């Protein structure tokens, strides 16, 4: 019973995240030619989409979290063995040089883990605007170092899935650490129970490791560069599930059987405390709400999927939820929107992309993904240009993190919009570009471009 429920969850996520089951399209020799690189804003991008003033460096670090439960090899009976859990992270950071300088080749894979003949692990490369192992830029850095942003991918995914956002934030004065979650990447996808348990544990461990590496005299390039007392957590899909729990949304008791031998109890409401160094959350299409679990034929009995009211009330950091209103993986009504509405102790925003499904966060589809439908739909949106979504994400995530991690009060202008539905705004300007009294257009958007998006805000009760 328990194992079959876990299997249902796992299989449904795999199918839905790739765009639903479909026959493979004929192989295409190459994608349409794209101008610029990932993260190069389109001409119609909103104001905060552009790269910041800094060049970007990038390095890969390896970490080991000792003595973790080996859920993948958990026996039917008896103690769960323990192992030293390896984790890889990609670190983007401000570097000397002009904005946009540097070129890097990222090594990525297609596929859905080992043993899947329909979606085998196939390596490919893509380009970014960063310099591998560049010197760090400490001149002009804030006292205590640059704020840290931790990025957590979907299931399966990788640390490169949101590389455009990592580079963009680093160019604006952040250190960004994107995690490869073991058992949860395109290359090594394993038992889903490992993802359910380890996402929040990985988030907390990586923060602790980066704090150690950022300390004076650590010998790491991060020493004196990163401020691990001022941290934002960005999660997409299962990364959003983990981020919610990491930041206080304890799981409901009903879902404990999904992980062997009650191991998930350590993340239940009231069983843990939030690391106070986390100051903000961005959750792209977070999985785990009621609509998501019911859509795959599982009903845990908790009103909000993995959470009950008490669990969601534990989320207290400022939060930005980003989701498509046709999300068929995480769900919208009864899914992400319900999580947003019921996280009653958080100052929170809900950014909705009209007619978008689940892929609101990733890089635009690489050339290699054009080989078939499932690989392409790991990245693409049927009704949206992914480059446009990337622009919007860079704009709003910048506004939110600048406001909450850097205290830039003027960024609230981009979040506290006068009308929640963008196309209802009125563009009314004087000849010199100044606003007329009746202007209600979304700040930062060129005329005629604020379309297809909604932004709502709720304050803590």
ChimeraX attribute file (.defattr): number of C-alpha atoms within 10 A of each C-alpha:
attribute: neighborCount
match mode: 1-to-1
recipient: residues
	/A:1	8
	/A:2	11
	/A:3	12
	/A:4	10
	/A:5	16
	/A:6	18
	/A:7	16
	/A:8	16
	/A:9	20
	/A:10	18
	/A:11	12
	/A:12	18
	/A:13	25
	/A:14	19
	/A:15	14
	/A:16	19
	/A:17	23
	/A:18	22
	/A:19	24
	/A:20	16
	/A:21	13
	/A:22	11
	/A:23	9
	/A:24	12
	/A:25	12
	/A:26	10
	/A:27	11
	/A:28	13
	/A:29	10
	/A:30	12
	/A:31	13
	/A:32	9
	/A:33	7
	/A:34	10
	/A:35	8
	/A:36	9
	/A:37	14
	/A:38	23
	/A:39	25
	/A:40	20
	/A:41	21
	/A:42	15
	/A:43	7
	/A:44	15
	/A:45	23
	/A:46	24
	/A:47	18
	/A:48	21
	/A:49	26
	/A:50	22
	/A:51	22
	/A:52	19
	/A:53	16
	/A:54	22
	/A:55	28
	/A:56	38
	/A:57	29
	/A:58	26
	/A:59	16
	/A:60	13
	/A:61	12
	/A:62	10
	/A:63	15
	/A:64	15
	/A:65	15
	/A:66	11
	/A:67	11
	/A:68	16
	/A:69	19
	/A:70	15
	/A:71	24
	/A:72	16
	/A:73	12
	/A:74	17
	/A:75	13
	/A:76	9
	/A:77	8
	/A:78	8
	/A:79	10
	/A:80	18
	/A:81	14
	/A:82	14
	/A:83	14
	/A:84	13
	/A:85	17
	/A:86	15
	/A:87	17
	/A:88	19
	/A:89	23
	/A:90	21
	/A:91	23
	/A:92	30
	/A:93	33
	/A:94	32
	/A:95	26
	/A:96	17
	/A:97	16
	/A:98	13
	/A:99	20
	/A:100	21
	/A:101	15
	/A:102	17
	/A:103	14
	/A:104	14
	/A:105	13
	/A:106	14
	/A:107	11
	/A:108	17
	/A:109	21
	/A:110	22
	/A:111	25
	/A:112	27
	/A:113	22
	/A:114	14
	/A:115	12
	/A:116	10
	/A:117	10
	/A:118	10
	/A:119	16
	/A:120	16
	/A:121	19
	/A:122	14
	/A:123	12
	/A:124	14
	/A:125	12
	/A:126	15
	/A:127	14
	/A:128	19
	/A:129	25
	/A:130	27
	/A:131	20
	/A:132	17
	/A:133	15
	/A:134	20
	/A:135	16
	/A:136	19
	/A:137	18
	/A:138	16
	/A:139	9
	/A:140	8
	/A:141	16
	/A:142	14
	/A:143	11
	/A:144	14
	/A:145	22
	/A:146	26
	/A:147	24
	/A:148	29
	/A:149	30
	/A:150	25
	/A:151	29
	/A:152	32
	/A:153	29
	/A:154	30
	/A:155	25
	/A:156	28
	/A:157	30
	/A:158	25
	/A:159	22
	/A:160	23
	/A:161	23
	/A:162	23
	/A:163	24
	/A:164	24
	/A:165	28
	/A:166	28
	/A:167	29
	/A:168	31
	/A:169	29
	/A:170	30
	/A:171	27
	/A:172	21
	/A:173	26
	/A:174	29
	/A:175	29
	/A:176	31
	/A:177	29
	/A:178	27
	/A:179	26
	/A:180	26
	/A:181	29
	/A:182	21
	/A:183	20
	/A:184	26
	/A:185	23
	/A:186	24
	/A:187	22
	/A:188	18
	/A:189	21
	/A:190	21
	/A:191	16
	/A:192	23
	/A:193	23
	/A:194	21
	/A:195	28
	/A:196	20
	/A:197	21
	/A:198	22
	/A:199	26
	/A:200	21
	/A:201	18
	/A:202	23
	/A:203	22
	/A:204	18
	/A:205	16
	/A:206	21
	/A:207	22
	/A:208	14
	/A:209	14
	/A:210	19
	/A:211	18
	/A:212	16
	/A:213	20
	/A:214	22
	/A:215	17
	/A:216	12
	/A:217	10
	/A:218	13
	/A:219	10
	/A:220	14
	/A:221	15
	/A:222	21
	/A:223	19
	/A:224	20
	/A:225	27
	/A:226	29
	/A:227	24
	/A:228	25
	/A:229	17
	/A:230	20
	/A:231	26
	/A:232	26
	/A:233	29
	/A:234	27
	/A:235	29
	/A:236	30
	/A:237	29
	/A:238	27
	/A:239	29
	/A:240	29
	/A:241	27
	/A:242	31
	/A:243	29
	/A:244	32
	/A:245	26
	/A:246	25
	/A:247	26
	/A:248	23
	/A:249	29
	/A:250	28
	/A:251	27
	/A:252	24
	/A:253	20
	/A:254	16
	/A:255	19
	/A:256	20
	/A:257	19
	/A:258	23
	/A:259	21
	/A:260	20
	/A:261	17
	/A:262	12
	/A:263	17
	/A:264	19
	/A:265	20
	/A:266	15
	/A:267	23
	/A:268	22
	/A:269	22
	/A:270	15
	/A:271	10
	/A:272	14
	/A:273	13
	/A:274	16
	/A:275	14
	/A:276	11
	/A:277	14
	/A:278	23
	/A:279	19
	/A:280	25
	/A:281	30
	/A:282	26
	/A:283	28
	/A:284	30
	/A:285	33
	/A:286	29
	/A:287	31
	/A:288	26
	/A:289	27
	/A:290	28
	/A:291	24
	/A:292	28
	/A:293	24
	/A:294	17
	/A:295	15
	/A:296	17
	/A:297	12
	/A:298	16
	/A:299	18
	/A:300	21
	/A:301	15
	/A:302	17
	/A:303	16
	/A:304	25
	/A:305	25
	/A:306	28
	/A:307	28
	/A:308	23
	/A:309	17
	/A:310	17
	/A:311	23
	/A:312	27
	/A:313	19
	/A:314	22
	/A:315	25
	/A:316	21
	/A:317	23
	/A:318	22
	/A:319	28
	/A:320	27
	/A:321	24
	/A:322	27
	/A:323	30
	/A:324	25
	/A:325	23
	/A:326	17
	/A:327	23
	/A:328	20
	/A:329	30
	/A:330	33
	/A:331	28
	/A:332	24
	/A:333	15
	/A:334	18
	/A:335	27
	/A:336	30
	/A:337	22
	/A:338	17
	/A:339	26
	/A:340	23
	/A:341	17
	/A:342	19
	/A:343	26
	/A:344	20
	/A:345	17
	/A:346	23
	/A:347	19
	/A:348	23
	/A:349	22
	/A:350	21
	/A:351	23
	/A:352	24
	/A:353	22
	/A:354	18
	/A:355	15
	/A:356	21
	/A:357	25
	/A:358	31
	/A:359	29
	/A:360	27
	/A:361	27
	/A:362	27
	/A:363	22
	/A:364	25
	/A:365	19
	/A:366	20
	/A:367	18
	/A:368	20
	/A:369	23
	/A:370	20
	/A:371	17
	/A:372	17
	/A:373	20
	/A:374	28
	/A:375	21
	/A:376	21
	/A:377	20
	/A:378	25
	/A:379	22
	/A:380	27
	/A:381	22
	/A:382	12
	/A:383	10
	/A:384	17
	/A:385	11
	/A:386	20
	/A:387	23
	/A:388	16
	/A:389	21
	/A:390	25
	/A:391	23
	/A:392	24
	/A:393	23
	/A:394	25
	/A:395	23
	/A:396	21
	/A:397	21
	/A:398	21
	/A:399	22
	/A:400	24
	/A:401	27
	/A:402	21
	/A:403	18
	/A:404	22
	/A:405	19
	/A:406	16
	/A:407	12
	/A:408	13
	/A:409	11
	/A:410	11
	/A:411	19
	/A:412	15
	/A:413	14
	/A:414	20
	/A:415	22
	/A:416	15
	/A:417	19
	/A:418	18
	/A:419	16
	/A:420	19
	/A:421	18
	/A:422	20
	/A:423	17
	/A:424	15
	/A:425	18
	/A:426	16
	/A:427	19
	/A:428	16
	/A:429	15
	/A:430	9
	/A:431	7
	/A:432	6
	/A:433	8
	/A:434	10
	/A:435	14
	/A:436	11
	/A:437	9
	/A:438	11
	/A:439	15
	/A:440	17
	/A:441	24
	/A:442	28
	/A:443	17
	/A:444	15
	/A:445	20
	/A:446	15
	/A:447	13
	/A:448	11
	/A:449	14
	/A:450	22
	/A:451	15
	/A:452	14
	/A:453	18
	/A:454	20
	/A:455	21
	/A:456	18
	/A:457	17
	/A:458	16
	/A:459	13
	/A:460	13
	/A:461	8
